[in-house]
Amino acid sequence: MFGKNAQMERIARVVSLILLDIVCCIAAMAFAVWFLHMAVEGGYSPLFYATPIPNGELEPYFTHVQAAVFVAVYIASFGVFRLYSSIWSVSGLNEGIMAIAGVGVGTVVNLLLNFVLMYIPVMRDWGFDNTGRTGIILSGIFIGIFVFITRFGYRVVRRIISDARSGADSPRKATLIVGAGYFGAYVHSQLQNGVSAPDCVTAGFIDDNPAKRGMRIDGVKVLGSVEDIPNIVKQKHIREIIIAIPSLTQKRRAEIVTVCRGTGCHVRLVTPLSELNDKPTMQDLNEVNITDMLFRPEVDLDVRSVESFIEHKCILITGGGGSIGSEICRQAAVFYPSRMIIFDIYENNAYELYCELKQRRPWLDVVIRIGSVRDKARLDAVMDEFHPDIVLHTAAHKHVPLMEDSPAEAVKNNVAGTLNVLSSADSHGVKRFVMLSTDKAVNPTNVMGATKRITEMIVQQYAKTSVMRCMTVRFGNVLGSHGSVIPLFERQIKNGGPVTVTDKEITRYFMTIPEAAQLVLQAGALGESGAIYVLDMGEPVKIYELAEKVIRFHGYEPNVDMPIEITGLRPGEKMFEELLTEDELNDMEKTAHGRIFKAHPLQVDPDEFSERLSELCELAEMNSNAVVDCIAEIVPNFTHKTTEEMRMA
């Protein structure tokens, strides 16, 4: 039913345009005759040759037959050049060129027909003779003018109306576009056409290039540079800002976002060029978040080494639907793996990621397998099915307070789960195994960190005996990941506060989700078995200062509009984190990648370690209270305080 209605609507639209063009052709002929009549009466010589025009009639310039042929030729030419299949409300340069071509070809064909047919007696009697050339040429000029008026006039009128309504009281939001380049012009065209954002209208462009200052794009002026944005927002009553420069560095992006957010406008930002597979579209505009305002020196991938690591390989990612696992999938997909297996216990996240990957990279062979790393049989079945070349192990329990209350679960998932994945990968011919760890594994004070330290030791032991290359990647807090501090702050602000910080002096190392994913891929490419790779994460950040930034980002003043409450350290929480133990620090060395460091394996008695590990897993299965004591025996530098001890302190 809807298909028939759409087809009838399209036919009606085409017929209407054809009838409009017929009227335009007749009007063009009439204007041409009038022009020639005035020229002859005024004593001017027409373009070629003209005879007097009796009574201002069309004949002898255009007989009825000649006029019919004239109109038919133009209609046919317009059809060939797709003037009846274009959507003129969103037309651009290409449609304009096609309109010119349609008029030009129609005029030339009419001239040729007139020249050929005048040698046929009956046609000459119908008006096809040497006297009609001037009328045909003039008619072609007029029909070109009329075609442009009928096709593009609507847009001009709409532009005038939009400009008149784009003031402070306009129902459409006056929008400032930062970036007067290709994507900025594209965003403007989409806003102007009202297709992607019908509630927005472009009020101006911003660009730091002095040569563009004062220039216009489709009639809209480049008003100034980034530093002029606050003043322009006030003058033009701007309500929305779109940052349309995909090639911005992370530092410059943070600077521009900070300026734009300071105006109180709604701000959107295009996805960085490094994360795009093709030219950006309106779907690649995202809401600005706090991480866009936090600058850190960017991590540059050694693209060639990562490409050789990933290309044409079958990759399995455990915990692939998680915040870090999913970003690893997105970034690995760029390097054309032969197949990508997302292994996760949570089907919703995995399915959403699957849909995203198939939409953005249709060529990618991506599959989902639901399962838990605790289930060795399930892991073996998936390994049997796909025989992956690379396993990236991101699945883990990572919430510090929750694992303090459920230490046995931390062991089952983090320790036994890692053992299962390693064992299955080793027995199925996997070539490289990369595991994610955390800075909380260094001199751990909580169960989660201690279990991750044990998994690092497990990977190092496997590296000594297996042909599979096994390595660990260790990094700090990941901005925006599930359970990280910024989403917590934002929820607290949304609920009216207060924003809670455990201690005013507490510090943490931070990195973005894309950085974490890049580090994992880069470490896998470096590929020294048994190594622990650590990113140079710069200076640690005070959580209290971070809370202040998040509060200001949401338009409040810390401790004025939004209170910050100090709650005290939680069980297992440290004032500051470390990226390397003292022994690792003494033995640390730089890798070929300047900002990634490598810690060598520590000496561990393999027999004793294996025995303790078996005991720990058995205690966890029994949910024994002795789990924490057993962890302490395996990790000598584990200094643990219980919840009760923390309260007493």
N, C-alpha and C positions, 0 to 999 in steps of 0.2 A: 504494500500500500504506500509506504513512505518512498519507495523507489519510483513508483509511477508518478507520485506528486512532484518529486524532484525532477524527473524527466520532463514533465509537462511545464514546470517552472522554467527549466532551461530552454525549452523550445519557444516558450512565450518571450523569453528574454532575447533570444536570437532574432525572432521575427520582429520584435520591437526595434532592435538595432538596425535591421535591414530596412524597415519602413522609414526609420529616421534618416538613414543614408540615402534612400531614394529621394526624400524631400530635400536633403542637402545637395544632391546632384542637380536636381531641377533648379534649386535656388542658385547654385553656382553657375549654371548655364544662363539664367536670367541676369545675374550680375555681370557675366562676361559680355552678353549682348548689350546691356546698358552701358558698360564701360566703352565698348567699341563704338556705340552710337554717339556717345559724348565726344570720343576722340575724333571721329570723322567730322562731326559738326564743328568742332573746334579747330579743324584744319591740321590736326596732328596726324603723323603717319603711324598707323598701327604697327605691331611687331613684324608682321609679314605683309599680307595684302588683305584689304577689306573692301567690300562693295557697300554702297549705302544701304541702310537698314530701313525699309519702308515701315512706317507706323510703329516702330519700336518692337516689331514682332520677332520671334525666334528665327523664323525663316528669313533669308535663305541659309543662315548660319546653321541652324539646327531644325531639320524637319522632324516630324514625329517619329519616323523610323530611325533616323540618325540619333535622336535623343534617347530612344529605347535601347539602341545598341550601346551608346555612351554609358548609360546607367548600368546596364547588364555587365559590361566589362569591369567597371569599378567594383560592383558587388562581388563578382567572381574573384577579382584581385584581392579584395579585403578578406574574403574567405580563405584564399591560399595563404595569406600572411597572418592568419589566426586573429583577426580583429574581432571575430565573433565568439572566440573561445577564451579571451583574456578577461580577467577580473579587473575592471578599470578602476575600481575604488582603491585597489592596492597596487596599481601599475607603477612602472618605473621607466628607467632608461631603455630597457629592452623593448617594452611595448611601444615607446615613442619611436624607436628606430623602425619597428615593424610597420607602424602607421605611415611613416615617411616612405618606406619601401612600397607599401600597398598603393599609395597615391601615385608615386613615381612610375611604377610598373603599369598601373591602369592608364596613365596619361600616354606613356610610350605605346602601349598596345592600341589605344584609340587612334593615335597618329598613324601607326602602321596600317591599321584597318582602313582608315580613311584614304590613305595613299593607294592601297591595293584595290579597294572596292570602286574607286572613281574610274577605273578602266573598264568596269562592267556597265554597259549602257543602262540597264534597269536600275542599278544602284546609283548611278549618276543622277538619274531622274528623281531618286529619293533623297538627294541632297549630298551625296558623297562626292565632293569635288575639291578642287585646289583652294577654294575660298574659305574652307572651314578650319585651316590649321591654327590661325590666330585664336579663334574661339575655343578650340580644344585646349590649347596651352593655357589660356586665361582661366578657363573652367577648371583645369587641373589645379591651378594655384588656389582658386577659391575653394574647391572641394577639400584641399589640404587644410586650409584655414578652418573650414567648418568641422572637419573630422577632429581636429585638435580641440576646438571649442566644445564639441559635444562629449569628447572622451575625457578631457582634463579640466574642463570648466568647473565641474562639480567639486573637484578637489581644491581648486583655487577658492571657490566660494566657501567651502568648509574651512579652509585655512584662515580666511579672513574672520569667519565667525569664531573659530577657536582662539585666534589671537585676541579678539575683542573680549572673549569670556575668560581669558587666562589670568585675570587679576585675583585679588585677595578673596573676592566673593564667588569665584568660579566653582562650579560643582566638580570640575576636573582639577586634579592636583598639578600645580605648576612644578615641573620636574627639571632638575639640573643634571646634565650628563657630563661626567668627568671623563675626558678623552675624546678628542676631535679626530679620531682615526677611523679605520674601517668599521670596527665594531660599534663605536659611538654613533656613526652615521646609520648603521643598521638598526640600532636600538631606537634612534629617532624616527626612522621610517616606520617601525612597528608601532610606536606610540602615536605617530601622526595618522596612521591608517586605522587606529583604534581596534586592532584585532587582538593583540596579546595583552594590552593594558588599556582598556577603554576609559578608565578613570584618570589617565595621565595625559599631559600635554607638555611638549618640550618648551621650556622658557629660555634655554640657552645652553651653551657648551662651556666647558672649562678645559684648558690645555696649557701646560707649562712651556710649550714651544712658542717663543716670541713671534715667530714668523706667522703663526696662525691667529694671533691676537687681532680682533676686529674683523676677521674674515667670516664668511657665512657658509653654512652647510644647509642646502635646501631652504635658503632664506632665513635660517636661524643663526644668530651671531655667536661667535666665540667671545665670551664676556671677560675672561681674565684667566689668571693662574690659580693654583690650589690655595695660595695664601689669601686670595681675594674672596674665597667662598663665603666666609661669615658675612661680609658686607653685601655680597650679591644675594644671599638668602634673604636678607632684610629688605633690600630694594625691590626684588622681584617676587616677594611673598612665596618663596620656594617651600614646598611641603615634602618633596621626595628628591633624593639624590641617588643616581645610579653611577657606580664606578665601573666604567666600560673599557678597562685597559687590561686584557688578559696577560700581557707580558710584564706586568709590574714585578719588581723584586719584593721579597717578603718585607724587607725594611721599609721600602717606599709605600707598600700597601698599608702597613701598620700606621705610617705617618698620615696618609690620606684619610684612612678610616677614622683616626683620632680627630682630625680636623672636621670631618663631615658629621661625626656623632656629636661633636661639641655644639653644633647648630640646633640640635633638637629635632632635625628632620628624620624621616624614615629613610634608611640607607640600605641599598642593595649592592651586591658586589659580584662581578663575573668570576667564574671558576678560573684559577690560574692556568696558563697555557700548558704547563707541565702535566696537568691532570686531564687535559682534553685529548680526544682521539681525532677530532675534526674541528672545523671552524665553529666557534661558539655560537649559540642561538639564545633566544630568550629563555629557554628552559635551563640554561647554564647560569642564570642570575640567581643568587642565593641571598638569604637574609644574612646580614653581618652578625657575627658573634664575637664574644670577648677574645677568642684566640686570634682573631684577625688584627687585634690591637696590640698583641704581645709579640714584640720583635725578638727573635733569636737569630744568630748567624745561620744561614741556610746550609743544609747538608747537600752537597753535590754528589750525585751518583756517578760512579765510573760506569757509564752506560754500556760500554763494550764488554766489560767483564760480567756485568749482570745479564746482558743479552746472551752471552755464551753459556751462562749458568742456567737460564730459563728456556731459551728458544728450543722448540721441538722436544721438550721434556714433558713427561707426565708428572704433575705435581699434586700432592695430597696435603691439604691444610686442615689440621685438627682445630676445632673451635673456629672454623672458617666464617661462621655467622656473627662472631663477636666484633666489638668495635675495632680492635687491632687486626684480628684475623681477616675481617672483611676488607680492610684497607690494603692488606697484603695481597688479597685476591685481585683487587682493582689495579694495583700497580704491577703485579706479575703478569696480568692479562695483556699489558702493553707490549710485552716481549715475546708474544706468540708461542705460548706453551702448546704442546700437542693436545693436552687435555688437562682440565683442572677439576679436582674432586674436592668438594666442600663437605667435610665431615663434622657434624655438629649434633648435639643432643636437642637443641631448640629448633624446631622445624620452621617457625615463623620467620625468624631472622634469616635463616638459610634460604628460604624461598624468596624473600624480598630481594636478597642479594642476587640470587639466580636470575630473577626477572630484570634487575638493573643491568647485569652483565650481558644478558642476551639482547637487551634493547640497545646498549651502547656499543657492543662488540658482537654482532650477529654471527661472525665467523668462529667465535670461540666455542670449543667443545667443553662445556661445563656441565657437571653432574652433581647431584646432591645425594649423600648417603647419611641417613640419620642413625646415630649411634653414640655410645659413650666410650671414652677411653678406658673406663673401668672394665669394659666387656672385651676380653682378649679374643674370644671366638668371633665377635662381630668385626673386630679389627682385622683378624686373619681372613675373614670372608671378603672384606673390601680389598685387602691387599691381593688376594687370589684373583679377584675380578679384574683389577686394573694394573697390577704390577707397577706402581709408581717409581719414577727415577729419584724423586726428591720428596721428602716429608718435612713440612714446616709445622712444628708442634707449638700451637698457641693455647690449647685448651688447658685451663687451670682454674682453681678457686683462688681469688686474689683479694677478697675483702678482709682486711686485717681484723676488725672487731668480730666479725662473724666467725672467722676461723679460731679465734680465741675461745669462743663458746663451743665450737665443734671441731676439736683437734683431730679426732679420728677421721672425720670427713675430709679434712685437708690432706691427710696422709693417703686415704683411698684414692682421691682424685689426682693430687699433685704427684705423689711419690709412686704409688702402685700404677696409676694411669700412665706415667712416663715410662715406667718399666715395661708395661704392656706395649706401648707404641714402639719403643726401641727394639724390643724382642721381635715383634711382628715385622718391623721394617728390616731388621737384620736378616731374618730368615726368608724374606721375600726379595732379596737382591736390591734393596734400595741403595743408591749410590751416596746420597748426602742426606744428613739429618740435622736440622737446625732447631734448637729449642729456645723459647723466650724465657728469660729470667728477669730479676728485678734487683734494684739496689738494696732492697730490704733483706736480700740474702747475705749481705756483707755485715759481719758481726751482728747477727739477727737478735732482736729482742722480742719477737713475736712468732707465733706458730707458723703463720703463712710464710714469713721470710725464711724461717728455718727449713720448712719443707722444700722451698725453692733452692736453698743451699744444698740440700741432699740431692735434688734432681741434677744440679750442676755436677756434683761428685759422681752420680750415676753415669752421666754423659761422658765424663772424663775417663771413667773406668772402661766403658764400652769402646772408647776411641783407642784404647791400648790393645784390644783383642780382636776388634772387628775390622774387616776390609772396608766397611761403610765409614765414610768420613762423618764424624760427629762433632758438633760445635754448639756453643751457647752464646746467646746475645743478651747482654745485661744493660738495662736502662732504667731511668727514674720514672717519675709520675708522667702519665700521658694525658695531656690536656684534652678534655672532651670525651675521654673514654668512659665506659659505664663504671660508676662508682667513684669517679675522680672528683676533686674538690669543687671545680667550677660549676658543674650541674647542681651540686648540693647548694652552693651559694645562691644560684639562680632560683631554685625552688624556694629557698628561705625568703628571698626578696619578693617573689611572687605571692607568698603567703603573708607578707607584711612584716617579716623579720621576727626576731633579730637574726643577723648573720653570726654564726658561731665559729670561733677560732679557738683551738685548744690552748695556744700560748702565743703571746705577742712576739716572741723571738724565734719561734719555730720556722725552719727553712726546709725547702725541698728543691730537688732538681726537676726541671720540667722539659718536656719535649712535646711536639705535636704528633697527632696520629700518623700523618704522612711521613714524618721523620722516623717514627718507630718502624713503620713498614719498610722504609728505604734501608734502614740499618739492618733489618733482618735479611733483606735481599742482598745487600752488599756483603754482609758477613758470610752468607752462603756462597757468594762468588769468590771471596778470599779463600775460604775452604780449608784452613789448617785444622786437621783433626785434633780434638782435645782442647782447643783454644777457647777462652772466654773473651768475647769481643765487647768493648765498652766504648760508647760515644763520648767525645769531649763535649759536655753539656754546658760549658760556660759556668757562670757564677750561679749558686743556688738562690732561689727567690724566697723572700719572706712571705709567709702565707697571709699575715696581717695586711701587708701592702697589696697583695693580690686581691684580698677581699675588698679593700678600698677601691681598687680599679674596677672590679665587677660592679660595685654599688654605683659608682659614677657612670659606668657604661649604661646602666638602666635609669639614669636621670635623677639619682638621689645624691645627697651629700652625706658621707659617712658620719655617723654619730650625731647627725642633725635630723635628717629625714629618715635615716635607716641606722639603727643601733648595731654595734658590733659587740658581741658578748664573748668573754674569755671563759672557756669551760674547763680547762685543765687537760693534761695529757690523758689519752685513752689507754686501756690495757695494751701493752706491747708496743706503744708508740714511742719513737725517739725524737729528740729535739732537732737532730739533723741526720741526714742519711749520708752514707759513703758509697762510692762507686767501686772501690777496690779495698781488699784487706791489706794490712801492712806488708805481709809476705808478697802478695801480688804486686803491690806498688813498687817494691824493691826490684821485682823481676819483670816489670812491665816494659813493653816496647811498642814503638809505632809500627803501623802497617803501611802498605803502599798508599792507602787512603789516609790523607793527612790528619783527619779528625777522628779516626777510629784506632783505638789502642787494643793491644792483645795481652792477656794474662795467661801465663803458661800453667799446665796442670800441676796440682800439688801432689806430693807423695802420700799415698794412702795404702795401708796394708789391705790388699784385695780380699783376702780370706776373712779377715775380721770384719771388714766393711760389709761383705756379702752376708755374713752370719747376722750382724746387727740389723741389716736391712730386712732380712726374712722375719726376724723377731718383730720388728716394727710393723710390718704389714699384717702379721698375725694378730698383734695387739689391736690394730685398727679394726680388723674384721670383727673382733670381739667387743669393740667399743670400750676398751679398757681405759681406766684412768691413768694407767702407767705409760700411755702413749707419749706424753710430754717428757717424762723422764728418759724414755728410750731415745727420743729425738736429741736430748741434751748429751747423751752418750755418743751419738754419731757426730754431732756438731759441737765440738768442745767450746767454741766461743759464743755459744747460744746463752745469753743472759736473759732469763724469762721472769717476768713478774706477773703474778696472777691478778685477776680483777680485784680480789680482796686486798692484796698487797698494795695495789695502786690506790685504792680508796684510803687505806691507812696512811699512805705517804702523803 
